[in-house]
Every structure is written in C-alpha cells, then in structure tokens.
Amino acid sequence: MKDPMVSVAWLAEHLDQVDVLDASYLFPADSEQVQADFLKEHIATARLFEIDVVCDQNSDLPHMLPNESVFAEAMAAQGIEGNRPVVVYDRSVNHFSAPRVWYTLRAFGLKDCYVLDGGLRAWIQAGNPLESGEPKYAPVSTRSWRFDPSGVISGEALAQRLKQGAEVILDARALNRFNGEVAEPRPGLQAGHMPNARCIPFNTLTDEAGYFLSPERLEALFNMVNKEISPIVTCGSGMTACVLALGLARIGVTARLYDGSWVEWGQGKLGEIHTA
C-alpha cells in the first residue's frame, strides 16, 4: 500500500488486523478535554496517543519529537509492537493532528502506518463501530526503535541553509499569520514568515466534504515543488506542517519537518522575519 491514507471502508474491513491510534488534539492545549472526548467515544480498539505526553519534555518548545526511549516506552504502554499496520485518526474537521502522529511513527521506523481519511467524523457517518471508556489492550515489552534524523531539520541548520538560498519552505499557517497581518496566538513571537517560504494553509488540503484532497488535486496545489528536492514544512509548532508532509507523501514527495517551526523562528534569534 503506497498511499499513506486509508478509507473508512478499508479500516472497517481490516479493523482486527491493525492497531488504531486516536491522535486528537485541541489548540489551545486541553488534555483533559481530549481524554474526556476519547472516553466518551472512539473507534473500536483505538488507543489514545497524547501528543503533549509522547514528546520531548525537556524542551522549551511545545510537543517536540520525543527521544527513542520515550517513544519506545509509549509504544510498549500502548501495546504496539510494530508488527502490524497502524492507522491514525483524529476528530477534527481538517485532519489537524493525526498527520503529526503519522509523521512521528514514520520517523521512528514504523513505515506501515496510515492516516484515516475523514477521521472520526467519516467513520461515524459510515455507521462503523464505536467504543466508550478505557480501551482494552495489553501492554507489551519495550523494544528498541531507531529515530531517523533525515526527515527533520533543526532551526540552526535551516538558518545556515537559508543563507545559501537553497531551500523551499512550505508554511501551513493561515495567510494572515504568514503575512504578519495578525498577532501570533502564542505570546512573545514576532509576526511574519521565514525567507523563501510559501504559504499553503493546512486546511486547504481538506475538501468541502471533510476528506483529504485527491492526489490529482494535490499535484495542482503543490505544482511549485520540485519532486527531486525534499521541501521543508513548517507551521506554528510542528503540528499542521505534518498535514503538508502527508499531502506531499501522497504524490511521492518526501518532506522534511522543521519541528521548532514558528514557536522557535518567531523568537527572532535565528534569522530574518519577512512580512507581506
């Protein structure tokens, strides 16, 4: 299966053959509400992947990618050994957070993972089974996972690359944030965008019916991207940048994530900040 997304029909048919993760997230962060929503209803067999827990707790930046030991412990606690496909979904209307977990899993070597097209909404509309309460699964022994750094770029490395003018940067934030026309939602950050960046708001990758754009429509959206060069994707805090990475993956393009994104660059310490 080359497409990094699966349909609700596919998941319904293979539900007993895959591991399912609920990657729902709210901004501003509200872990209690996310947990309450999950306990109220979730796809049958799903486990909750808490993005603000399975992350680098020592970083000053929000939900940065975890190290290998944190990831390994989280996977073991979720009962995931990596020997079955993993399907990730969220309960947003625009695939807000599931791609972030998809990207995380792939960064740690779990390539057989997919995002559910349409998320929980599409699953419910199709009349597929839900569960409530705590999920039923058994933790497994901790195994080793190896992080692949090739899919991530640091702020310092990006700043050096930008001095050479060699990078294509795709920013998933809204256009008014990209242009510096509104204040950033997080305090202390300057408004604007990085040099060489182009704005592709993440929600434009979801169609009017709540499904991800087809590969044909994605080809048109990303027509400025050279498929031989891995573009850098960025956003506010590394979350919705992964929506762009997912869209690029659907058309055969491998992206690199600037995990620090605007919460780091917007501090004004790494490089220039441009406005419209």
N, C-alpha and C positions, 0 to 999 in steps of 0.2 A: 504494500500500500504506500504510494508515493505522496499522496495528498495528506498534509498534516491535519486535516479536519475530517470528521466523520459526521454522518447524518444521524438523526434520532432513530430512523428506521434501522440503520446499521447497528447502533448501540443496543436497541431493543432485541435484535436478533442474537447479539453476541454478549449480552449482559453477564452471563455466567462464565465467560471466558476472559474477562478483562477486570482490571482494578479501576475504580472510578473515584476521582477526587473533586470535591466541591471547593473551588478556588474563589468564592465570592469575597468581595472587599467593598468597603464603603469609604468614601472620602468626604469630609474628614474621617480619619480612622475611628472606627467604633467596633471593637472586637466583641463587646457584649451583644450588640445587636446582630452581628454576623453569626455568632453562636446561637442566639435565640432563633434566628431565621432558619438556621440549619436544623435545629432540634424540632422546629415546627413541621418542616417538610424538606425532603431531599430525595434525589434519585435513589432508588433501591440499591443497596450495597455501597453507597458512596461514603467516603470518609472526608472530614473537613481538613483542608490544608490551610493553616493560618499563616498568611504571608508575613505578618509582623512578628511571628514567633520563629519561623524557619528562616532566619536571616542572620546577618552579622550584628549581634547585639552590642558589639564594642564600637561600632561606627557611629559617628555623629550624624550621619545621613540616614534617612528612613529606609527600612526594608532592603538594605543592600544584600547581594547574594551571600549565602552562608558559606562557611568553610566545609571541608569534606567531613569532618567529624560531626558537626551539627546536622548536616544533610543526612548522613548515614543513620544517626540516632532517630531522626524524624521519620525516615522511611521504615526503619525497623518498628517503631512505635505504631505506624500506620498499617503494619502487616504487609508491606510491599517489598518483595524480594527482587523485583526487576526481571522476572522470568515470564511475565505476561504483559500484554499491551496495557497502557494506562490511558484513560480518557479523562480529560479535564473539562469542567464546565463552570459557569458562574450564573448568577441570577440577574445580571444586568440586562439592559436592552441593547447594548452595543459591544458585547464581548470585552468588557472593561478590564477584567483581571485574570481570566483563565489563560490568556496567552502568556502572561508573566510566569505562571507556574509551568506551563508547557516549555517555555524557554529555559527555566531553571532545571527541569528534569533533563532536558537535552544537554545542557551544559555539564551535567554530571554523568553523562554517558548513557542515559536511558533514551535511546533513539526511537523506540517503538511506543511513542506517545502522541496523542492527538487531542485536538480541541473539538468540543461538541458544537456543531453549527446551530446557532439559535439558542443555545444554552437551556437553562431550566424552563424558560417560557415555552420553547418549541416542544420540549419533552412533555410538558403538561398538556399543551394543545393537542398533541397526538394521542392523549389518553394512556400514556405509559405509566408504569407503577412507581409510586412514591412510598417513602417510609418516613416515620417520625421518631423522635427520641434518639438515644445514643446508638451509633452504628454497631453492628455485631461483626467483629473480626478478631483474629488472634494476632498479637504482635509476633514478630519473627526475630531471629538472631540478627545482630548487626553485621552487615557485610561491608566491604570497602567499596567506595565509589571514588572515581578519579575525576577531578574537575578539569575541563579543557579550557584554558585561558584564551584560546584563539578567537572565541566568539564575543569577547568582552574587551573594551579599551578603557584605560583609566583617563582621568581628566588631564594629568600631566602629559601622558603620551599623546592625547588628542591635541593639546596645545602645541606640542612640538610639530605634529603632523600638519596642523593648520598653518604654521609658519612657512611650510613648503607649498601650501595651497593645493594639496594632493587629495583631499578627502571630499566625498559627497556626504552631506549630513541631512537626514530627514527628521524633521521635528513634528511630533504627534500632538502638540498642544494646539489649542484654538488659535485662530488667526489673530484675534485681538491681543492675545498674550504674546504671540510671536512678534507682532509689530510693536509691542511696548505701549499699546494704547490703554491698557488697564493694569492696575497693580497686580502683582503676583499674589496668589492666595496664601502663600507662606510668608510670614514677616521677615524683613531683613534682606530680601532679594531684590536685585535690580530687575527692571523690565526690559524685554527685548529678546534677541536671539544671537546665536553664535555666527561668526563669519562662515560663509559658504553654505549656510543652512537653507533648506527649503521647507515650507510648511505643508504638511499633509495631515490635517486633523484626524485623529484615530477613528472618530465616529463616522467619518465618510467611508470607512471600509465596511460598514453595515448598511444593508439596503433598507428600503421602506418597510419591508415585512419583518425585519429583525434578523435576517440571515446575512452571513458574510458574503461579500461580493464574489462573483464567479471569477475563475482565472482569467477569462476574457476581459472582464471589466477591470480587473486588477492590472492587466497588461497595459490598458489605456491609462490608468491612474498613475502607474509608475513608468510611463514612457520615457522619462528623462534619465532613468537609471541604466547604466552600462552593466549588463549582466556579468561581465568579466571582472567587475570590481565590486567588492563587498561594501555596500554603503553602511554608514554609521547611523543608527537610530537612537533618538533621544526624545525626552518629554519633560515632565515636571520632576519625577523621582524614579524613573526607570520602569514604571508600570505600563503605561499605554504605548511606550516605544515598542514593546513586545507585540502589540497589535500590528504595527507596521512590519515587524520581523516575520510575523505569521503570514501576512499578506504577501510579502516578498517570497517566503518559502513556497507558497502555493504556485508561484510562477518560476520556481527554480533558482531563486537568488538567495544567497546566504548573507544575512546581515550581521553586523557587529553591534553590540549593545554598549552605549555609554551609560553605565549603571548610575553614576552620580547625577547625570542629567542636570536640569536647571537648578536643583537644590544645591548643587556644587558650583556649577559655572556661574550662576546668577549672583554668587557672593562677590564676583568681580576680581578674584585673585588669580585666575588662570589665563585670561585673555580678553580680547575685545568683546564688547557687547554692542550689537547693532540694533537700530530701530528702523521702522518703515520710513 
